[in-house]
């Protein structure tokens, strides 16, 4: 839901006064107090991030991708075959949290059988050593119950759902604590629980660490943490409760508690067009100058310079757009900062994008992280489309090997994903490309390629079909999604792009597009049933066959100034002076390999009434794999 947060000149002046009282220096007003409480962060590029492409039906937002991102699906929902997904068959999955501890990633998320806030609900946990291969989710926080007496004084047992903005806490002594909340974020839920995750993967007992006095429905399910006979656990919880910055994560679930303003360092709800509301989905990062920037949903921000003792009043950032979804920002291992957002104010939450900053104030260079959007397979209440509720690893909650930025999120509140974003974050390539895949680690990162990989649509470097060399294996058995591999190359008006392709099993199509930075498809190759076609302008022309279990050399030579290209198969020209598709004048700068039909239009399962509260439908045969298609790729090269 979109809300209006008025920001007026007198508010800026008041913020300057309040921050001066806190001892935070204020830059000159001519610079609009850059980095201050009035505007803690700013987007400074001309290509202001927005989902302008969304109105035209583009999932990718017409953004250049951040080069080399590996998108991995953690859980693919499956109602009919729980053994292939979460063990439950639940299809509402959302709100992940992420940590790295003791050599493993820890990923927990909310789940219900069908839709948002429809009980029962629980929290599931999956772990991984490499971020690509994940364990079967297990219940971290079980279903909650409460008893209510009816007018005839009969007890009725009711289910609770879970809702949390915080997932993990690595205590000063190195313990890993997991956190959850029983109830929703209206201030009237039961309360906050924690338990320890041990090094062997087992869990400690569950305890309440903050009970809501607003809860009016009977006893609490678990004891208070102070009753634990593990003094180390009690000390770890106390350490969190004493951390004024991290505990802001609890605001909206406890915001009606008496004295909560002191617990939150003076933070107060904001006035919206729907009344007073707390800040939601808190994320923070620490700048080099020691100032901590706090970010919330709906482009709201605050700062503190005294460890959370005092926070500045919330302001809505005038030069940022991320709507009602969560935002993530953090310091990078190599220096500087990154911010991951959904750059949109619409009900849709796509694409997922990243931008960077040298100083934690001025952000620039928006690039795509996850730009694919399959159709939702299952109806569910409030299942908005897109890659949303992004979370990285909170400061102090671990640091994986390497400099990569890792972020977790759901796709359409149905499937759970994680992205590995290479640092430094790049949008352009200079010079020729020569990828033979022999120097890459089998099963590991596909260097400089953007990978869209899931358990039913895989992209991996493997030993090739002739066993002599490594290749990129592209396979797919997903009836509602596809495998995708993209390679960005240097922008040049005249260029030759070539690769060798091996067809092992072609039960579905393989599309190969030469596209611009904005995603406009200029050359559109399609292999289906062994027959290859391409485009001459908007006309589709057949150009030959590619027999299975043989390598085929494919080469595209294009002239962007003349908007024509030449296609060669095995050295033979099969299309000459063929016209680009579309009417734009963009220059090609990447190739997209895709095991399915190109998709651009949004699929939100809209009901005829226009209300998402009215049941929609489940897609047919979404739980069963299709026959496996397999392709191999090697010796990808460009020259200009």
C-alpha positions in Angstrom: 0.0 0.0 0.0 1.4 3.4 -0.9 1.3 6.2 1.6 2.0 9.9 1.6 4.6 11.3 4.1 4.6 15.2 3.8 8.1 16.8 4.1 7.9 20.5 4.5 10.5 23.3 4.7 9.7 23.9 8.4 10.4 20.2 9.0 13.8 20.5 7.5 14.6 23.5 9.7 13.4 21.7 12.8 15.5 18.7 11.9 18.6 20.9 11.7 17.9 22.3 15.1 17.3 18.8 16.6 20.5 17.4 15.1 22.5 20.4 16.3 21.3 19.6 19.8 22.6 16.0 19.3 26.0 17.3 18.3 25.8 16.3 14.7 27.4 18.9 12.4 25.1 20.4 9.8 26.5 21.1 6.3 25.6 24.3 4.6 21.9 24.6 3.8 22.8 25.5 0.2 23.8 21.9 -0.2 20.4 20.8 1.4 22.3 19.4 4.4 23.7 16.4 2.4 24.0 13.4 4.6 22.3 15.1 7.6 19.1 14.3 9.3 17.3 16.4 6.6 18.4 14.0 3.8 20.7 11.2 5.1 21.2 9.7 1.6 20.8 11.0 -1.9 20.6 9.5 -5.4 22.7 11.8 -7.6 22.7 10.2 -11.1 20.5 11.4 -13.9 19.1 7.9 -14.4 16.9 8.2 -11.4 15.8 4.7 -10.4 12.2 4.1 -11.2 10.0 1.4 -12.6 9.1 3.4 -15.6 9.4 0.2 -17.6 6.8 -1.5 -15.4 3.9 0.5 -17.0 5.2 -0.8 -20.3 5.2 -4.4 -19.0 8.9 -4.9 -18.5 10.0 -7.1 -15.5 13.6 -6.0 -15.9 12.8 -2.2 -15.5 15.0 -1.5 -18.5 18.1 -1.6 -16.3 21.5 -2.8 -17.2 22.4 -5.8 -15.1 25.1 -5.8 -12.4 27.6 -8.0 -14.1 28.2 -11.5 -12.8 25.3 -11.8 -10.4 24.4 -15.4 -9.5 20.8 -15.7 -8.6 20.0 -19.0 -6.7 16.6 -20.4 -5.8 16.6 -21.6 -2.2 13.1 -23.1 -2.1 10.7 -23.7 -4.9 7.2 -24.0 -3.4 5.4 -27.2 -4.3 1.9 -28.0 -2.8 1.6 -31.6 -4.2 5.2 -32.8 -3.5 6.4 -31.3 -0.2 9.4 -33.7 -0.3 10.7 -31.6 -3.2 10.4 -28.3 -1.4 9.8 -27.5 2.3 8.4 -30.8 3.6 5.1 -29.0 4.2 3.6 -28.1 0.8 3.0 -24.5 1.9 2.9 -21.9 -0.8 3.2 -18.6 1.0 6.8 -18.0 1.7 8.3 -14.6 2.5 10.4 -12.2 4.6 13.8 -13.9 4.8 16.7 -13.1 7.1 20.3 -14.0 6.6 23.4 -14.7 8.6 26.8 -16.3 8.1 28.1 -18.2 11.1 30.6 -21.1 11.7 31.2 -21.5 8.0 27.6 -21.7 6.9 24.8 -19.4 5.6 21.7 -19.4 7.8 18.4 -18.4 6.0 15.1 -18.2 7.8 11.8 -17.1 6.5 8.0 -17.0 7.2 5.5 -19.5 5.8 1.8 -20.2 5.8 -0.2 -22.7 3.8 -1.8 -20.1 1.4 -1.5 -16.4 2.0 -0.3 -13.5 4.1 -1.4 -13.5 7.8 -3.6 -16.5 7.2 -2.9 -18.9 10.0 -1.3 -21.2 10.8 2.2 -19.8 10.4 5.7 -20.7 11.4 9.4 -19.9 10.7 11.6 -22.2 8.6 15.4 -22.5 8.4 17.7 -23.6 5.7 21.5 -23.6 5.7 24.2 -23.8 3.1 28.0 -23.9 2.9 28.3 -22.2 -0.5 25.0 -20.2 -0.9 24.0 -22.3 -3.9 23.1 -25.7 -2.5 20.6 -25.5 0.5 19.4 -28.0 3.1 15.7 -29.0 3.3 14.0 -26.3 5.4 13.2 -27.3 9.0 10.9 -25.7 11.5 12.8 -23.2 13.6 9.8 -21.7 15.4 6.7 -23.9 15.4 3.1 -22.9 15.1 1.7 -20.8 17.9 -1.7 -21.2 19.6 -3.9 -19.3 21.9 -7.2 -19.9 23.6 -10.3 -17.6 23.6 -13.6 -18.1 25.4 -16.8 -17.6 23.4 -20.0 -16.1 24.8 -21.1 -19.6 25.9 -17.7 -19.9 27.7 -16.3 -22.6 25.6 -12.6 -22.5 24.9 -11.6 -22.2 21.2 -8.0 -22.8 20.3 -6.8 -20.5 17.6 -3.6 -20.3 15.5 -1.2 -17.5 15.5 0.9 -16.4 12.5 4.5 -15.2 12.8 5.9 -11.9 11.7 9.4 -10.7 12.2 11.7 -8.0 11.0 14.8 -9.5 12.7 16.2 -13.0 12.2 19.6 -13.5 13.8 22.0 -12.1 16.4 25.6 -13.2 16.9 26.3 -12.4 20.5 29.6 -11.0 21.9 30.6 -14.5 23.0 30.0 -15.9 19.5 26.6 -17.6 20.1 24.1 -17.5 17.3 20.6 -16.6 18.4 17.5 -16.8 16.1 14.6 -14.5 16.6 10.9 -14.5 15.8 7.6 -12.8 16.7 4.3 -14.5 17.4 1.5 -12.2 16.0 1.4 -9.6 13.3 2.9 -6.1 13.2 -0.1 -4.2 14.6 1.3 -3.8 18.1 -1.1 -6.4 19.7 0.8 -9.6 19.0 1.9 -12.0 21.7 5.6 -11.2 21.7 9.2 -11.8 20.7 11.0 -15.2 21.1 14.6 -16.3 20.8 16.4 -19.6 20.8 20.1 -20.6 20.3 21.3 -22.4 17.2 24.2 -24.7 18.2 27.3 -25.5 16.1 26.0 -29.1 15.4 22.8 -27.7 13.8 20.5 -28.4 16.8 18.4 -25.8 18.5 18.1 -24.7 22.1 14.8 -24.1 24.0 12.5 -21.3 22.9 12.0 -18.4 25.3 10.1 -15.1 25.3 12.4 -12.2 25.4 9.8 -9.4 25.1 6.2 -10.0 25.9 3.6 -7.5 24.7 1.5 -6.1 27.5 -1.1 -5.3 24.8 -1.6 -9.1 24.4 -5.1 -9.9 25.9 -5.6 -13.5 25.0 -4.2 -15.7 27.7 -1.0 -17.3 28.7 2.3 -17.2 26.8 3.5 -20.4 25.2 7.1 -20.3 26.4 8.9 -19.3 29.5 10.8 -16.0 30.0 14.4 -16.1 29.0 15.5 -15.2 32.5 14.4 -18.6 33.7 17.0 -20.4 31.5 19.7 -22.2 33.5 22.2 -21.3 30.7 23.8 -18.2 32.0 25.6 -17.6 28.7 22.3 -17.6 26.8 20.8 -15.1 29.2 23.9 -12.9 28.9 23.6 -13.1 25.1 19.9 -11.9 25.1 20.8 -9.2 27.6 23.5 -8.0 25.2 21.0 -7.7 22.4 18.5 -5.9 24.6 21.3 -3.4 25.5 22.0 -2.7 21.8 20.0 0.4 21.1 20.6 0.2 17.3 19.7 -3.4 16.6 16.6 -3.4 18.8 15.0 -0.8 16.5 14.3 -3.9 14.3 11.5 -4.7 16.8 9.7 -1.3 16.5 6.5 -2.1 14.6 5.8 -5.3 16.4 6.0 -3.7 19.8 5.1 -0.1 19.0 2.1 0.2 21.3 4.0 -0.8 24.3 4.2 1.8 27.1 7.6 3.4 27.1 8.6 2.1 23.7 10.0 5.5 22.7 12.7 5.1 25.4 13.5 1.6 24.2 13.9 3.0 20.6 16.0 6.1 21.4 13.1 8.6 21.0 11.9 7.4 17.6 8.2 8.3 17.1 5.6 7.1 14.6 5.0 9.2 11.5 1.9 10.8 10.3 0.5 9.1 7.1 -2.7 9.4 5.2 -3.9 6.4 7.3 -2.9 7.8 10.7 0.2 7.4 12.9 2.4 4.5 12.0 5.8 3.2 13.2 8.7 2.9 10.8 8.7 -0.5 9.2 11.4 -2.9 8.0 14.4 -1.2 9.7 17.8 -1.6 8.1 21.0 0.3 9.2 24.6 0.8 8.2 27.5 2.7 9.7 29.2 5.4 7.7 32.9 6.2 7.8 32.2 9.3 9.9 30.6 7.1 12.6 27.0 8.2 11.8 24.5 5.3 11.7 21.9 5.7 9.0 18.6 3.9 9.6 16.3 3.1 6.6 12.7 1.9 6.6 10.0 1.0 4.1 8.4 3.9 2.1 11.7 5.7 1.7 11.9 6.8 5.3 15.2 7.5 7.0 16.8 8.6 10.3 20.3 9.0 11.7 22.1 8.7 15.0 25.6 9.7 16.1 25.5 8.4 19.7 24.9 4.7 19.2 21.2 4.9 19.1 20.7 6.9 22.3 19.0 9.5 20.2 17.6 9.2 16.6 16.6 12.1 14.4 12.9 12.4 13.4 11.9 10.2 10.4 12.0 12.0 7.0 10.9 10.7 3.6 13.8 10.9 1.2 12.8 13.0 -1.8 15.3 11.6 -4.3 14.7 7.9 -3.6 12.0 5.5 -4.6 11.4 2.2 -3.1 7.7 2.1 -2.1 6.3 -0.3 0.4 8.9 -3.0 0.2 12.0 -3.3 2.4 15.3 -1.8 1.4 18.9 -3.0 2.2 22.1 -1.0 2.5 25.5 -1.9 3.9 29.2 -1.2 3.9 31.2 -3.3 1.4 34.3 -5.3 2.3 36.3 -3.3 -0.3 35.1 0.1 1.0 32.2 2.1 0.0 28.5 1.1 0.2 25.8 -0.7 -1.7 22.0 -0.3 -1.6 19.6 -2.9 -2.9 16.0 -1.8 -3.6 12.8 -2.3 -5.6 12.8 1.1 -7.5 9.1 1.4 -7.7 6.0 3.0 -6.0 3.6 0.6 -7.7 2.0 -2.4 -6.1 4.4 -4.6 -8.0 7.9 -5.1 -6.4 10.2 -5.6 -9.3 12.9 -5.6 -10.5 15.5 -5.9 -7.7 18.3 -3.4 -8.2 21.6 -2.2 -6.7 23.4 1.1 -6.5 26.7 2.1 -4.9 28.2 5.0 -2.9 31.7 6.0 -2.0 30.7 7.9 1.2 27.4 6.3 2.3 25.6 9.6 1.3 25.7 10.0 -2.5 24.4 6.9 -4.3 24.5 6.3 -8.1 24.6 3.8 -10.9 21.5 1.7 -10.5 21.8 -1.8 -12.0 19.7 -4.9 -12.1 20.2 -7.8 -9.6 17.2 -10.1 -10.2 15.2 -9.1 -13.2 13.2 -12.3 -14.0 9.6 -12.7 -12.9 7.8 -16.1 -13.5 4.1 -16.3 -13.1 2.8 -17.1 -9.7 1.7 -20.7 -9.5 -0.5 -20.5 -6.5 -3.1 -17.9 -5.4 -2.6 -16.3 -2.0 -3.7 -13.2 -0.1 -1.4 -10.2 -0.7 1.0 -12.1 -2.9 2.4 -9.1 -4.7 4.6 -9.9 -7.7 8.3 -9.3 -7.7 11.6 -9.9 -5.8 10.9 -8.3 -2.5 11.7 -7.8 1.2 15.4 -8.0 0.5 17.7 -8.6 3.5 21.5 -8.9 3.6 23.7 -9.8 6.6 23.3 -7.3 9.5 26.6 -5.8 10.7 28.1 -8.2 13.2 26.1 -11.3 12.0 29.0 -12.8 10.0 30.9 -12.2 6.8 31.2 -14.9 4.0 34.6 -15.5 2.3 35.3 -13.1 -0.5 34.1 -9.6 -1.2 30.7 -10.5 -2.7 27.5 -8.9 -1.5 24.8 -11.5 -0.5 21.1 -10.6 -0.3 18.0 -12.8 0.3 14.4 -12.2 -0.8 11.2 -13.8 -1.9 9.8 -13.8 -5.4 6.1 -13.0 -5.3 5.9 -14.3 -1.7 6.1 -17.8 -3.1 9.7 -18.9 -3.8 12.8 -18.0 -1.7 15.9 -16.7 -3.4 19.4 -15.4 -2.7 21.8 -13.4 -4.9 25.6 -13.3 -4.9 26.6 -9.9 -6.3 30.2 -9.5 -7.3 32.1 -6.5 -5.8 33.1 -4.2 -7.3 29.7 -3.8 -8.9 30.0 -3.2 -12.6 27.5 -2.4 -15.4 29.9 -2.3 -18.4 32.6 -4.4 -20.0 35.6 -3.1 -21.9 37.5 -5.1 -24.6 36.8 -8.5 -26.2 35.4 -11.5 -24.3 36.8 -15.0 -24.5 35.1 -17.5 -22.2 35.9 -21.2 -22.7 34.8 -22.2 -19.1 37.9 -24.4 -18.6 39.4 -22.0 -16.1 36.2 -21.9 -14.0 35.4 -24.2 -11.0 33.0 -26.9 -11.9 29.7 -26.3 -10.1 30.9 -22.9 -8.8 30.5 -19.3 -9.8 30.1 -18.7 -13.5 32.5 -15.8 -13.7 31.1 -12.6 -15.4 27.9 -14.3 -16.4 24.5 -13.4 -14.9 22.9 -16.7 -13.8 19.2 -17.5 -13.0 19.5 -20.9 -11.4 16.9 -23.1 -9.6 16.5 -26.7 -8.6 14.3 -27.2 -11.8 16.3 -24.9 -14.1 20.0 -25.2 -13.6 23.0 -23.3 -15.0 26.4 -24.9 -14.1 29.9 -25.3 -15.3 30.5 -29.0 -15.9 32.6 -31.5 -17.8 31.3 -31.2 -21.4 29.5 -33.9 -23.3 32.7 -34.9 -25.1 34.5 -35.1 -21.7 37.5 -33.3 -23.1 36.7 -29.8 -21.9 34.3 -27.9 -19.5 31.1 -26.3 -20.8 28.2 -24.3 -19.4 25.3 -26.7 -19.0 21.9 -25.2 -19.3 19.0 -27.4 -18.3 15.3 -27.0 -17.6 12.3 -29.1 -16.4 10.2 -26.3 -14.9 6.7 -25.9 -16.4 6.5 -22.2 -15.3 10.0 -20.9 -15.3 13.2 -21.2 -17.3 17.0 -21.2 -17.0 18.7 -18.0 -18.0 22.3 -17.1 -18.6 23.4 -13.6 -19.7 26.8 -12.4 -20.8 27.5 -8.6 -21.0 30.0 -7.6 -23.6 31.6 -4.2 -24.7 29.3 -1.8 -26.5 30.5 -1.4 -30.1 28.5 -0.5 -33.2 30.2 -3.2 -35.2 31.0 -6.5 -33.5 31.1 -10.3 -33.9 29.6 -12.5 -31.2 30.2 -16.3 -31.4 29.8 -19.5 -29.4 29.6 -23.2 -29.8 26.3 -24.9 -28.9 25.6 -28.6 -28.2 22.0 -29.9 -28.1 21.6 -32.9 -25.8 17.8 -33.0 -25.3 15.5 -30.3 -26.7 12.1 -30.9 -25.2 11.6 -27.1 -24.9 12.8 -24.1 -26.8 16.1 -22.3 -26.5 16.1 -18.6 -27.2 19.2 -16.6 -27.8 18.8 -12.8 -28.0 21.3 -10.0 -28.7 20.0 -7.1 -26.7 20.7 -3.5 -25.7 21.5 -2.3 -22.2 17.8 -1.5 -21.7 16.8 -5.0 -22.8 15.5 -4.3 -26.3 15.8 -7.5 -28.4 17.6 -6.8 -31.7 18.5 -10.3 -32.8 16.2 -13.1 -31.8 17.4 -16.7 -32.4 15.0 -19.5 -31.5 15.8 -23.2 -31.5 12.8 -25.5 -31.3 12.4 -29.1 -32.5 15.9 -29.0 -34.0 15.0 -26.1 -36.2 16.7 -22.7 -35.8 14.9 -19.5 -36.8 15.8 -15.8 -36.5 14.3 -12.4 -37.3 14.5 -10.1 -40.3 13.0 -7.1 -38.8 9.7 -8.3 -37.3 9.5 -11.3 -39.7 10.6 -14.8 -38.5 12.7 -16.7 -41.0 13.9 -20.3 -40.8 17.7 -20.6 -41.2 18.6 -24.3 -40.7 18.6 -27.3 -38.4 20.9 -28.1 -35.5 21.0 -31.9 -35.1 21.3 -33.2 -31.5 24.5 -34.5 -29.9 26.8 -32.4 -32.1 28.6 -29.2 -31.6 27.5 -26.3 -33.8 29.4 -23.0 -34.3 27.1 -20.0 -34.2 28.3 -16.5 -35.1 26.5 -13.2 -35.3 28.1 -10.2 -36.9 26.1 -7.0 -36.5 26.3 -3.3 -37.6 24.3 -1.2 -35.2 24.6 1.9 -37.3 23.0 0.2 -40.2 20.7 -2.0 -38.0 21.6 -5.2 -39.8 23.4 -8.4 -38.9 24.8 -11.6 -40.5 24.2 -15.1 -39.1 26.6 -18.0 -39.7 26.2 -21.6 -38.8 29.4 -23.7 -39.0 31.0 -21.0 -41.0 28.2 -20.8 -43.6 26.1 -17.6 -43.9 22.4 -18.5 -43.4 21.1 -14.9 -43.0 22.7 -11.9 -44.6 21.8 -8.2 -44.0 18.9 -9.2 -41.8 17.3 -6.3 -40.1 17.3 -5.7 -36.4 13.9 -6.2 -34.6 12.2 -3.1 -33.2 12.6 0.5 -34.1 15.1 1.7 -31.5 18.7 2.8 -32.2 20.4 1.1 -29.2 23.7 -0.6 -29.5 23.9 -4.3 -28.4 25.8 -5.0 -25.3 24.8 -8.5 -24.1 23.4 -11.9 -25.1 20.6 -13.7 -23.3 20.3 -17.5 -23.4 16.9 -18.7 -22.1 15.2 -22.1 -22.0 11.7 -20.7 -22.6 9.6 -18.1 -24.3 10.5 -14.4 -23.7 8.2 -12.9 -21.1 7.6 -9.3 -20.4 4.0 -8.8 -19.2 3.3 -8.8 -15.5 1.4 -11.8 -14.2 -0.3 -10.9 -10.9 -3.3 -13.3 -11.1 -5.7 -10.4 -11.0 -9.2 -11.3 -10.1 -12.2 -10.0 -12.1 -13.4 -8.0 -9.1 -10.0 -6.2 -9.1 -9.5 -7.2 -5.4 -6.7 -9.5 -4.4 -8.8 -10.6 -1.4 -11.0 -12.6 -3.8 -9.6 -16.1 -4.4 -7.8 -16.4 -7.8 -6.5 -19.7 -9.0 -3.6 -22.2 -8.9 -1.8 -22.8 -12.2 -2.3 -26.2 -13.7 0.4 -28.9 -13.4 2.7 -26.5 -11.5 4.0 -29.2 -9.2 5.2 -31.7 -11.8 8.4 -31.4 -13.8 8.4 -31.4 -17.6 10.8 -33.5 -19.7 14.3 -32.4 -19.2 15.9 -30.1 -21.8 19.7 -29.9 -21.8 22.1 -27.6 -23.8 25.8 -27.1 -23.5 27.7 -23.9 -24.4 31.5 -23.2 -24.8 33.9 -20.9 -26.4 31.9 -17.7 -26.1 33.8 -14.9 -27.8 33.4 -11.4 -29.1 35.5 -9.2 -31.4 35.2 -5.7 -32.7 
